[in-house]
Structure formats: structure tokens, C-alpha cells
Amino acid sequence: MPPIDPIKSAADLPENGVAIWLTFLTDIGESERAAYRGLLDPHETERHDRYKVAGARDEFLVGRALVRTTLSRYRDVAPADWRFETNRHGRPSIVGEAAGGLVFNLSHTRGLVALAVSRGCEIGIDVEAVGRESATFDLAGRYFSPTEAEWVRAATGPALAERFFAVWTLKEAYIKARGMGLALPLDGFSFALDDATDRPTIAFHEGCQDDPARWAFLRRRVSQDHRLAFAASPPDRINAVRVLRTVPLSGSVTDIDATDGAS
């Protein structure tokens, strides 16, 4: 796909629309890292410097840069001037009038940072590197609902991991959209999906009360090694979903996916 104008992309985000911005760490060099560090506030700088593992430190740095520079596409606020606060479960939000209805959610994994931005929706996003080692068979039984665990465990080989991460990313996206993290029981809700389904549905069980009709979900394979899911609860229906690849501060934006009328 050819690059597209980043300002036009931002302006095109409608009410109840969602833009998903992806930055692959392989696109980031030392000059970018130095520039991103200059965007951090003192608290973020302190957190960045506490990381002992280089990969985790890079994910944090690029994530903060992606949040700050992307929000500045939507509002006349310099990237370094955004201020954030977290709720008691750790979910961040924009402080003050600069928010103007904007909401965001960030996720990162080995090699990839993903940011969802919306106007007027509750949103959550999760990305995972499917190549990382994990005890998928045991974890499914521990954290998934019985029907989800059964579906995952019915597969073998690479399909087992694919099914596991399909459920895992959806569950993470939902609890992040609710802003409550693991205060919500992971086995308190179930997704109905199959290998071909990219828009699954949700059901709720005792201990996790919610209305399935108010939620829309989408999952995507965004690279050979990365899987993504997001959850959104708009007042009506999601008007559009855009997936864009970018390098913060570079002006590089490529539209890699667009979906109208997700429901």
C-alpha cells in the first residue's frame, strides 16, 4: 500500500470510529529512540530507566511516543505536553480539556506496539507475539471458561497456539475496555468463535454481569508473528475501523486495513 497523508487519516476518524496504530520495533533506530526519550515526562523517564531488559525498555519507550504523537494528530497539543492519569486499576486516560472526547488504549508485546484511539467508545486492545513460549494447554484450563478451554484443547500443533492467542487477546481486550483489569474474572465471560471468525460474540456468566449487545470485537493477524484483538462499546455501532502502520515523529503512515460498519 502507498503511504497516506497522516493528517487526513486523523481527521477521518468519525464519532464511534476506531483507529488502530501499529509500530513495529524493527522500524525504530537509535535516532528515533533519542527523540522519543525527549517526549517523556519525569514519571515516564523514571519508569523507562528502571527497566533492566532492553526489549521491555524499548516497548515502553516506543509505546509512550506512539501515544503522545498519535494523540497530537487529533488535537492541537504538542506531544510532550500531554498529561495522563490512571484509575485505581491502572488504566490511563487524558487529563483535562485536551481530551475532547478522545479515548485510547495501548498494548505492546515483543516487537510490536499497538494503540487504539476512538471518539465516544469504550475501547480495549491487546497484541501478542504468538512465537513466544507459553504453556498454552495448561493456561487455557486455568484462565478460560470451560467452553473456551475445550475449543482450544481440541486443536494440536500450531493450531493450538493460534486458538489460545485468539481467546487470550480477546479476553485481554475486553477487560482493558472495562478499565478493571484482572478485577474481572477471566472465566466469567466466554467468546464464541471458530478458526475463521474475526468478529466473535461474547456471553457472560455469574460473577461478571454485562450486556453482550453493547460490545463489538475484532481480531486480526497483523504480521506473521503477531495477533491483535480489540473490544469496543460504542453508544450505537462502530462506524469504521482503520489499521495504520506508523513510525512516531517520522510522518510515515501506511493504511494497512480498513473496515466499515463493524458491528
N, C-alpha and C positions, 0 to 999 in steps of 0.2 A: 504494500500500500504506500502511496506517496505521503509525505508529511502534510499535515493540515495546519491551518493558522490557529495557534493556541488561544488567541483572544476570542475568535469566533466560536471555538469549541466551548469555552466557558460561558459565553453569552447564550449559547443554545440550550443550556440546561433549564428545562421548564420546571414549574411547580410540580412536585411529586415525581420529578425525574431523578435519576441516579447516574452519576459519572464515576467510573472506577478507573483510577490512575495507577499504572504499574511502573515500577522502576526496577530493572534488573541490575544487580550489583556488578555484573561483568561489564556494564556500561560506564562504571564510575572509576575515575583515575585519581591520582594524588592531588591534582589541582582542584578538582571538584570537592574532595574531602576538606581541603583547607578552606575553601569558600563556604562550605556548609557549616563548618565549626564557627565561623563568624556570625551565623544566624542564631545561634543558641542563646537562650537566656542563662543567667547564672546557675539556676537549678538544673537545667538541662546539661550545661557544661560539667557540673559536678557529677551528675549521673553518668555521662559519657566517659568521664575519666576513671570512674570506678570499675568499668568493665575490664576484666582481665583477658578475655578471649577476643581475639581480633575480629572474628566473624560477627559475634554478637555486638561488639562495639560499632562496627560498620553498619549493621542493620539498624541500630538505634539512631546513629547519625543521619543516615540517608532517610530514615522514616521521619525524623523531625524536619529535615529540609523539605521533603515531599509535602508534608502537611503545610508548612509555612508558605512555600512558594505557590502551591496549588490554591490555597485559600485566597492568596493575593491576586489570582486570576479573576476572582468573583467580587472582590471588594477593593476599594482604593486604600489599602493598608499595606505598608512595606512588610516584607517577610519577617524581618527581625522584630517588628512591633506587635505581632500577635501575642495575646496573653491568654493563658488557659487555666482552668481549674478542674479538679476531679471530684466525683461524688464519693460516697463512702465505700463504694465497691471498686474504685479506681478508674472509672470511665471518665475520660477527659471531655471538656466542652469549651467553647469560646467564651471568654469573659467580656461583658459589656455590650454596647450597642453595635459594635463591629460585626457581631454575629448576623444580624439582619435576617434571621430565619435559616441560616446555614447550619447544617449538622454534618459531622464527619465521623468516620471510624477507620482505624488503622490496624493493619496486621502485617507481620513480617515473618519470614522463615529463611532457611538457608538459601541465599542467592536472590531473594525477591522481597520487595516491599510493596504493599497494596494499600491504597487509600480509597474509600468510598465517600463521596460528597453528595449531599442532597439538599433540596429545599422542601421542607414540610413533611419529611418522612422520618420515622424511627428506622435506623439502619444499623446493620452489623455486618462485618466482613471477616473472613478467615482464609488464609492461604497456608498450604502445607507442601513441603518437599516430599514427594512420595518415595524417593530413594533412600530416605533416612531409615535407620534400623529401628524397628518397633515390634513389640510382641503383640501383633495385631489380633491374633486369635484370643489371647487371654484378656487383652484390654476391651475387646468387644463384649465379652461376658461380664466384665466388671462395671463398665460405664454405660452401655447401651441398654435400650429396652429389650425384652425377650424377642420381639419380632425382628428388631434390627439386628440383634446378635445372631439370630437364626439365619437371616439373609446373608450376612457377612460370612458366616462359617460354612455356608453351603458352597462357597467358591474355594478354589485351590490355586496355588501358584500366584502369578502376578494379579489375577482377578481378585484374589483375597485382599491384597493390599489396596487395589482400586476401590473395592466396595467399602473397606474400612475407612479410607480417607474421604469417600463420598459422604458417609454418615458423620464422621468426625468434623469435617469442615462445616456441614450444615448445622450441627449442634452448637459449635463454637459461634457461628454467625448469629444464631438465634439468641443465645444468652448474652452476647455482646449488644445486640439490638435492644434487648430489655434493659441493659445497663446494670445488671445484677450479678454478672459473673457466675461463679460456682455456688452462689447462694441459691440458685435454681438447681434442682436435682436433674442430672443428665438422663436418668431413666424415667423422669416424669413426663416426657413427651416422646413421640415416635414419628419418624418420617416414613412415608410410603413412597418407595422408589424402585426402579429397576435399572439395569445397566444402561439403558438408552434414555432414561428420564433426566432432563436438565432442569425441569421445574416441578419438584416434588411437592407433596402436600404434607401437612402436619396434623397430628392428633394429640390431645392432652389427656393425662391420667391424673389420678388422685395425687395431690401434693403439688401440682403445677397447673393452676387454673388460668385459662386464656381462651380467646376466641379464634379458632382456626381461620375463620373467614377474613380476618383482618390482616393476614400475613401472606406475603408473596416471597418465593425463594427461587434462586437461580444458582446453578453450579456450572463451572467452566473448566476445561483443560486449557491453561494459558501458556504452557510450554510442555516439552516432553517430560519434565521433572516436577512440574508444579500444578496443583489443583486448587481451585478457588470456589468459594460459595458465599453468597450474601443473602441476607434477610432484610425485608423492608415491610413496614406497616404504614402505608400512606392513608390519608383521610379518605381517598376514593380508590383509584387504581394507579399503578405506576405508569406514567405517561411515556417514558423512554428510558433505556439503559444504554450507556456508551462505555466502552472499554478502550482506554488510551494508554499507549506506552510513551514514557517521557523520561528525560534526564533533567532534574531540577536545576534551574538557572541557565540552562543551555538554550531554551527556546525550541528544543526538539520535541515534537508531539506527533505521534502516529496513531491514527484511528484504526484499531485492530478489530473492533467488533461494534455493532450497533443493533439493538433490538427494540422495536417499537411495540408499545402496548403490552408489556409484561403483566401477567395477572396472577 
